[in-house]
Amino acid sequence: MAKVALIERELKREKLAAKYAAKYAEYKGIAKDAKRSDEERAAARMALQKLPRNANPTRQRNRCELTGRPRGTFRQFGLGRAKIRELAFQGNIPGVTRASW
């Protein structure tokens, strides 16, 4: 089980990223737009830098919903590999069966 503080930190990052998503997308679009003037693009980049660091969606880490494990997490299930295996063997994940050939 991951430390509760690490799990809480990720939740905080998710909330911040959601809060600033519109501003982030707006500034990012202006900074990438080649039709805008250099001053506008530079101002947009400076505005991006002034946003909180954790507002950047790339700082988020996928974690297992049950254990909080940061590595070996499958996006489709939102679970770590060990928990997927455990739950699949118990038959608790619909559509997932043991391999047999």
Salt bridges, closest charged atoms under 4 A:
GLU10 OE2 - ARG13 NH1 3.08
ASP33 OD2 - ARG36 NE 3.52
GLU40 OE2 - ARG36 NH1 3.82
GLU86 OE2 - LYS83 NZ 3.28
